[in-house]
Each structure stands twice: as structure tokens, then as C-alpha cells.
Amino acid sequence: MNWQPVDCHAHSTFSDGALAIPEVVERAAALGVRPSMSDHISRDVSRTIDSVDGVRQYLDTLDRYDVLRGGEFCYHDSLWREIPDDLVARFTHRIGSLHAIRLDGGTLLHVFSRRPIGGLTADAYMDAHVAWLEQFAREMPVDILAHPTLVAIPFRQTDAALLWTDAREDRVVGALFAAGIAFEISNRYPPPERLVKRAVDRGVRISLGSDGHTLEQVADVARPLALARKLGVPDSALYDPLAHGSKTHAELLDHKVRRA
């Protein structure tokens, strides 16, 4: 069988996507990409799966399609902690997102918030962002960090070189490597090439993600794939939960052993 890239991160009408699941599958097939559904599972995102019963319905529906069964969980939201083992075991992979950052002093800053954040400098924000990412990597049993360089709206126009210094990049890459979490090359929020190269050189697994919500976005992983190839990542090494396994399942097994 010819190798196909896997879009490990895409959304459907189960959360905030524009396409129904069959349409996502059809679009991926048209682009020669293997699809996965990774809808939002959180109580703190608009148009989301926000309950354990909703997760069960979602997985029951995905079972009817030839599609990888993912989910995108907000680290700052507690729902991921409440999913029972029987449901966790049905995911092929799970994705963690830093959709909010805990600042010094305890304030939670949502990265899509447009509210003024007076007095917060880029350096102070980034120090908090990286510290929160390190905590996420130590604690959350996921296979992929979605859009690793997504930052709060007020800092998105700041030069990436000022935000992602060598020291911060080293900390991010080290945290993901230690946790066995893949670095997503996001088509929607492209990371700096230098940071991706640092991850590759460190031995962090690389994942492709469209983060697609519309027909034009879903399964479009051409740019992430081109960057991975440019940096020397073999196609077969790009994260595929069926080929490489799932940290989710490993954590679940370890949890069961500890309980026994």
C-alpha cells in the first residue's frame, strides 16, 4: 500500500467545523490524505463536545466511518480528567491544546481573548506560556501538542524570533521529548522553521495537522509535509497512531497496572 500523510487534527460539525464527518472523509480522500476526526472536547470552547455522554456519542458515531478517532482537549479545562477508561481506550490518539495560559499571579488568559491585558509584556507572557507548556507536558496524557506556537492575540504580530528565543525553544522541545508528545506542524498556525528543526534534531516525533474547520482547510497538510521533508523527516516517521501507537493507551495501561 502506498504511504499517505495523516491529518491528525481536523474538525467536523460535532464541534466547530463546517463539514459533517462524511464530508471530511470525502475531502481527505480527494487530497490523498488519511483523515482523523479531532473535535474539541472541552467545556471552555464554543461549539464543542462538553460532557462524558457527548464523548460517548461522538465515538459511537466515528465507529461507523473509516477514520482515526481523535479528540482535542484543552489542558486548562477539567473535562479531560473525567473521561472514564473505557472511553479513553476507544481513541486512536488524543491532542492537547493550550487554549489558555496561567499567568503569574494565577490569572487565566485565553489565547483568543481580545480583552485588554494592560501591563503584560511579551517577555512576561512568553515566560508564563513556556512554564504552562512544561506543566502540560508533565501532566497531560496526550499524543500531540496542537499548534505549539499559538500565542495570545496581542502578541501574534510580534516578531517570532523575539518570542521564541533559543532558551524558550530548548525548554519546549525538552518538555515534549521527555513526555513523548509529538510536535504538530500546524497548517493553520505555522511554527517557525527553526523551532521545528530543533524538535527534529532532538528526536521529538513530528505530526501533521490541518486544524481544518472548512472545506478549504480540512486535510490540507501540503505545507506541513513539505517542511517535514525539507528538514529530513522520513514520511514513515511522521506520527501515525496506527503505526507508532498512542501515549494515551500507554498511560491507560500504566494506570491500570498501578491500580492493580
N, C-alpha and C positions, 0 to 999 in steps of 0.2 A: 504494500500500500504506500502511495506517495505521501510524504510528510506534508502536513498542513499546519499553519500557525493557529494557535488557540487564542481567541479573545476571552481572556479570563474575567473580564469586567464589563458587563453590559446590563442595561435596564429595560424593563418592559412596563406595561400598564399595571402590573402588580404593585409598582411603586410610582416613580415619577417619569417613566418612559412614555414615549408616544406610540410604540408598537406593541401589539399583542405578541405573546410568545411565538405562535406560528410565523408571524411576520419577521421576528428576529431570526428565527431559524432559516427562513427563506432568504433573508438578506445576507446572512453569513454564507450560505451555500453559493449565492451568486458571486461572492467575493473570494471564494475558495478558502474560507476560514471556518474552523471548528468553533461552534458557539457555546457559550455558557450564559446562564442567567445569574446575575449577581445583584438582585434587587435590594433596596435599602431595607434593613431590619433594625428599627430604632423607634423610640418614642419621641425623638427630638429632630425629626426631618419631616417636611411636608410631603404628603402623598407617599406613605410608607407602610410597611408591614409592622404593626405596632403591638403585637401580642403573641403569646405562645401558640394560641389557636390559629392565628393568622399564619404563623410559620408552618404549622402542620398542613394547612390548606394549600399553601404555596408549594411545599414539597410534594404533596399528593398530585397537584397539577403538573409539576415538572416531570413526574414519573411517567407521564403519558407521551413525552417527547424525547427525541434523541438529542439531548442537550446536557451539558455538565451542570450540576446543581450547586451553585454558589450563593453567597449572600454577602452584602456589605454592611458591616456592623460599626456603629460609632463607638469609639473607645470610651468617650465620656458618658455615654448613656448606659444604664444598668441592664438593659434587656438581654444583652449577650450572655450575662451571667446567669440568666434564668432559664435558658433553653435546656430542657432535660436531655439526658444522654441518648435516649432513643432517637430524638430528632437530630442531635449533633451528628450521630453516626450516618445519617442519610445525606449529609452534604458531601460533595466531592472535594470542596475546598471552601475556605472562608477568608474573607477580606476584612481587614481593619482599616478604619479611616480616622484621621484626626480632624474632625469637623469642628472641634472646639479645642481651645488651648487653655490650660490652667495657668494664669499669670501669677507672679509673685504677689502674695497677699491673698490668694485664693479666688480672685475673680475669674470667671469662665468667659473667655472671649470666643464667640462663634466666628468662624473664618468667613462666613458670608454676610455677617452683620455690617450694616452701613452706619451704625451709630458712632458718633464721635468718641475717640479714645484719647482725650487730651493728655499730653504729658508722656505718652508711651513712645519711646524712641524705637527705631528699627533694631538697634542692638539689644535693648531690653526685651523686645518682643521675641527676637530670634533666640536669645538665651533661654527664655521660657519655652519656646517651641521645641528646641532640641532636648531640653530636660524632660518635657512631656513625652516626646517621642521615645526617649530612652526608657521611661517608665512603662509606656505602652508595650515596648518590645519585651521587657522583662515579664510582663503580666498577662498579656492577651494571647490566647491560643489560636492564632490565625496563620494562614499560609502566605499571605501577601499584604504588604502595606500599599494601599491605593494612593495614587498621586502624591508621592513622598514630598514634593516641594511645593505643594499647595499652601499658600500663606494667607493671612487675613487681608481683606480687601485694601486697607490703607497702605499696605506695603507691596502690592503687586506691581507697581510701576518703579519700584526701587531696583537699581542695578543688581542682578543676581549675584555678581561677584562680591558685592558688599554684604549681601545676606548670607551667602553660602561660602564662608571663609574655609580655609584648609582645616582649621581646628574643628569647625562645626561639621564639615563633611566627614572627617575622620570619626567623629562621635556617632553620626548617623550610620555610617557603614559598619562600624564596630558593633553597634547595638543590634542591627539586623543580622549580621553574621553570627553573633553569639546566640541569637534566638532562633536561627534557622528560618527567618522570614524573608520572602522574596521581595525584591525591589521592582516595583511596577514602572515600566516606561509607559507613561500615560500619553495617549494621543490628544487628549483634551487639555491637559496641563503638562506640557513637555518639560522634563527636567533638564538642567544644564548638562551638556555632554561630559564635561569634566567630572561631575559627580557620578554619572553613570559609569564612566571609566574607572573611577576609584572603587565603586562597588564591584565591578567585574574583576579588577585586579585583586581585590580582597577575597574573592571567591563567593560573593553573595549571588544567589540564584536570581536570574532576571525573568520578569513576567511581562507579557504584552497585554495592554488593556486599552480598549477604545473609550471606556467610560461613556459609551454611546447611549443617548437618550432619544435620538431621532433617526429617521431613515438614512440620512446622510452620514451620521456618526457611527451607528452600530456596525461592528465588525471591521471598521476601518483601522487596521493596525499596520498599514504600509509604512508609515514614518517610524513608529517604534521598532518594527522589524528591520528596517534599513539601518537604524542607528545600532541595534544589537549586532548586526552583521559587520558594520564598519568597525566595531570595537572587538571583533574576533570571536563573538559568542556563537558556537555552533548551533544550528537550528535545533538539533536534538537536545540541547542543554536548556533551552527556554522552558520555563515552568509549564508542565502539563501534569495535572494531578493524577491522571491515569498512568502516566509513565514514572513519575517521581514520588508518588504518594502524597500524603497530606499530614501536615503537622497537627491539624485538627484531630485526625484519627489517632496519631501517636499520643497526643496529650490525653485523649479519652481513654486509651488503653492503659496509660500510666496511672491515670486517676482511678480506674477500676482496680488495678493491682494494689495501689495504696489503700483503698477502701477494704480490700480483702485482707 
